[in-house]
């Protein structure tokens, strides 16, 4: 990197443009989204999952996903703490056990953000404490067959949710976890 500048910034996102020198010596620029990491939680219960549904402005529609999010801009902590916070905020659920199942880059060609993925088990119900932007959020439990149907019929379009499910299936197949 030869130089770096912020093109846009707010409490949730920063757009950076770097002047770079490539391996062959040629020069150019690379713009990307610089965003804090997030945590995603798979709340597993009775051979099914708890999902949340909300309106997503960038795609102009509602969709279902696993609970996920980042720390508020003035807070920080460990990924497991964030996972527990997101689970409680969005669903009201508390987990007696959070098992890490992976860490993935969200969009490695255009963002610096990583996601930390967790399986939540031993769930107990409580009241959600949603942020202002999440007030229209809904929460529902679905069995695995319904979850998979939702991925086929477009009710679930979130790539992080599908990546989480793939990580879960791999961990189950390898005998690392049992849900």
Beta strands, then each sheet from edge to edge (+ up, - down):
strand 1: 3-9
strand 2: 14-21
strand 3: 27-34
strand 4: 38-45
strand 5: 48-56
strand 6: 61-65
strand 7: 68-69
strand 8: 94-105
strand 9: 114-124
strand 10: 138-143
sheet 1: 1+ 2- 3+
sheet 2: 6+ 5- 4+ 7-
sheet 3: 6+ 5- 4+ 9+ 8-
sheet 4: 6+ 5- 10+
end
